[in-house]
Amino acid sequence: MNIVVVDDQELVYESFVIVLCAAGHKAMGIVGNTQTLEKLRHLKPDLVLLDVDMGPVNGLQLLRQLNNDPTLRHLWVAMLTSTVDAAIEAMARSLGALDYLQKGWDWGHLLPRIEGLLKR
């Protein structure tokens, strides 16, 4: 499965890519910005791990844009966050996010949840 991690912090997406690749997945990271949709069209991932809090376009805005794009609305998306916020999680899920994952580097918890998403 092809996984793309979208975050505005290179260290974050590189860490995810290293762990996901070590677990046998094909993964790459991209910086979340105004060109993210075009990059996702080109990469055609099976799963997108999308950071909630980034600029200039935040993760919820990107999720809305994905939903409005006929070539991308089929993508499976899980949100990544460093802060748990029930209202933001509810909004993300209402926009179609499959999961809301807290960054915390607890790979024993995160990796099984990500792999569970890939089995859907």
C-alpha positions as CSV (number, residue, x, y, z in Angstrom):
1,M,0.0,0.0,0.0
2,N,1.1,3.5,-0.8
3,I,0.9,6.0,2.1
4,V,1.6,9.7,1.9
5,V,2.2,11.7,5.1
6,V,1.3,15.4,4.8
7,D,2.8,17.7,7.4
8,D,4.4,21.0,7.5
9,Q,7.3,19.7,9.7
10,E,9.9,17.7,7.8
11,L,11.0,15.8,11.0
12,V,7.4,14.6,11.6
13,Y,6.8,13.2,8.1
14,E,10.3,11.7,7.9
15,S,9.7,9.9,11.2
16,F,6.4,8.5,9.9
17,V,8.0,7.4,6.6
18,I,10.9,5.6,8.4
19,V,8.6,3.7,10.6
20,L,6.0,2.9,7.9
21,C,8.8,1.7,5.5
22,A,10.4,-0.4,8.2
23,A,6.9,-2.1,8.7
24,G,6.9,-3.0,5.0
25,H,4.8,-0.2,3.5
26,K,5.6,2.2,0.7
27,A,5.5,5.6,2.2
28,M,6.6,9.1,1.5
29,G,6.2,12.5,3.0
30,I,5.3,15.9,1.5
31,V,5.1,19.3,3.0
32,G,1.5,20.5,3.3
33,N,1.1,23.7,1.2
34,T,-0.9,25.1,-1.6
35,Q,0.5,22.5,-4.0
36,T,-0.6,19.5,-1.9
37,L,-3.6,18.5,-4.0
38,E,-1.5,18.4,-7.2
39,K,1.1,16.3,-5.5
40,L,-1.6,13.9,-4.3
41,R,-3.0,13.6,-7.8
42,H,0.4,12.6,-9.1
43,L,1.2,10.2,-6.2
44,K,-2.2,8.4,-6.1
45,P,-1.8,7.1,-2.5
46,D,-4.0,4.5,-0.9
47,L,-3.9,6.4,2.4
48,V,-3.2,10.0,3.3
49,L,-2.1,10.8,6.9
50,L,-2.9,14.5,7.0
51,D,-1.7,16.9,9.8
52,V,-4.5,19.0,11.3
53,D,-2.4,22.0,12.2
54,M,-0.3,23.4,9.4
55,G,-0.1,26.4,7.2
56,P,-0.8,28.1,4.9
57,V,-3.7,25.6,4.4
58,N,-4.6,23.5,7.5
59,G,-5.6,19.9,7.4
60,L,-9.3,20.4,7.7
61,Q,-9.2,22.9,4.8
62,L,-7.3,20.3,2.7
63,L,-9.7,17.6,3.6
64,R,-12.6,19.8,2.3
65,Q,-10.6,20.4,-0.9
66,L,-10.0,16.7,-1.3
67,N,-13.8,16.1,-0.9
68,N,-14.6,18.7,-3.6
69,D,-12.1,17.3,-6.1
70,P,-13.5,14.5,-8.2
71,T,-10.1,13.0,-8.8
72,L,-9.2,12.9,-5.1
73,R,-12.4,12.5,-3.1
74,H,-12.0,8.7,-3.1
75,L,-8.8,8.9,-1.1
76,W,-8.7,7.4,2.4
77,V,-7.6,10.0,4.9
78,A,-6.7,9.9,8.6
79,M,-5.9,13.1,10.5
80,L,-2.8,13.5,12.5
81,T,-2.7,15.9,15.5
82,S,-0.5,16.8,18.4
83,T,-3.4,18.1,20.4
84,V,-6.6,16.2,21.1
85,D,-9.7,18.3,20.5
86,A,-13.1,16.6,20.4
87,A,-14.6,19.4,18.3
88,I,-11.9,19.2,15.7
89,E,-12.1,15.4,15.7
90,A,-15.8,15.5,15.2
91,M,-15.4,18.0,12.3
92,A,-12.7,15.9,10.7
93,R,-14.9,12.8,10.9
94,S,-17.9,14.6,9.5
95,L,-15.7,15.6,6.5
96,G,-14.9,11.9,6.0
97,A,-11.7,11.3,8.0
98,L,-11.4,7.6,8.8
99,D,-9.4,8.2,12.0
100,Y,-8.0,10.9,14.2
101,L,-4.5,9.9,15.3
102,Q,-2.5,11.7,18.0
103,K,1.1,12.2,17.3
104,G,3.1,11.0,20.3
105,W,5.5,8.6,18.8
106,D,3.9,5.6,20.5
107,W,4.4,3.5,17.4
108,G,3.1,0.4,19.2
109,H,-0.3,2.2,19.2
110,L,-0.1,4.2,16.0
111,L,1.2,1.5,13.6
112,P,-1.6,-1.0,14.3
113,R,-4.2,1.7,13.8
114,I,-2.7,2.8,10.5
115,E,-2.4,-0.8,9.4
116,G,-6.1,-1.3,10.4
117,L,-7.0,1.5,8.1
118,L,-5.2,-0.1,5.2
119,K,-7.3,-3.3,5.6
120,R,-10.6,-1.5,5.2
